[in-house]
Amino acid sequence: MTQEILQVSPLPPFMMNALHEADYIVHDHTHIKDPGALSKVTAIVGTGAAKVDKKLLMMLPQVKLIAICGVGYDGVDVAAAKEKGIVVTHTPGVLTDDVADLAFGLLLSIGRRIAQADKFVRNGDWVDDEFALMHQVSGARLGLVGMGRIGRAIAKRAAAFDMRIAYCGREAKADLPYTFYEKVTELAAQVDYLVVAVPGGDGTQNLIDASVLQALGTKGYLINIARGSVVDQPVLVQALKDKTIAGAALDVFWDEPIIDPELRRLPNVVLTPHIASATVETRQAMAALTLGNLQAFYAERALLTPVPECQLI
Ligand code: 8YV
C-alpha cells in the first residue's frame, strides 16, 4: 500500500528522491491545508530543525511515527507524541565524527585566530603590520559540557593535541580518565576552551548563562555546536562586547538563520551556518537511516534508532 507522509522541514534532494523511489507520497506541510489529505498521513519526516508540536499532531489522527533526520529532536513534543502512541526516531551515531571535527575546527579557528588571520592577509594589512601573537592550543585546558557520543569524539581529538580534558554531565563516566565536575561554573573556571555538546530542549535552556561566562573569564573561549538555546545569547553578546570572555565560535544560534547584527559585527567570534553534520557522506548516511526507520515502521519491524524516550514502547 502506498503510504502518505508529511514533510515538516526542507529535505535534501537525494532524500526526496529516495522517498519517491520508495513509493511514498510526500506532502509538504507548507502547502497541505486539506483535512482530508491530513487524515491519510501516517508518518512525519523532518530535520533536526523541525517543529512538531501538539497542535500539529492533533491535525494528524493517523500518524504513528515521527522520523527525524538529525540527532537532535528538541523541536518535537515527545511527551505529546507518546500520549498519542506515536514513536519518534532520530539519527544518532552517523554524524558524530563530523560534529566533533567541526567542533575542533572551530576551537582551532578561534584559538589560533585563523578566520581573523585570513582577513588580515586579504585586507593587505600584512604589508605594514604584524599579526598579534596568540596562545597555544596544544596542551591547553578543554572543558566539555556534555560527555555523550559527540563529547567523547571531541575529547578523542583533543587528546591527540595533548589537551587537558575535563567535563560535566549527568554523572561521572567510570571508563573515562578525564576530570569530572558537577557544576558547569566549576568546569568553566578551570578551562581555556569550553565546548557545548549537550542536547537542546527545556532541560538545557540557557545552561550557559552569565555565571558560566564569568567563570570562563577573560582568557576563555566558548564553542557551541549543540543548540543555540543552550546559551543565553544576549548575555554572550554582552560578554564578547565587554571582553569578559576572550571569544566564541558558534555553529548554532537563537532564531537561526537570522543572526543578531551585533554578533555579526564582533571581531572576537567565528560564526558558521549550522554545518556540523553538513558533509555529503554524513547527510547521505542520515537520510539512509531515516529511510531505514520509515521502512522498518511500515514493515512492522523493530525501529532502527528510536529516541531514548521511546525505546520502551
Ligand atoms: C541538522 C542537527 O540540523 O542532527 C542534528 O541535530 O542539528 C543537524 O544535523 C539537521 O538535522 C540536518 O538534517
Residues whose N, C-alpha, C, O or C-beta is under 5 A from the ligand:
A	BS01	8YV	T47 G48 A49 C69 G70 V71 G72 S277
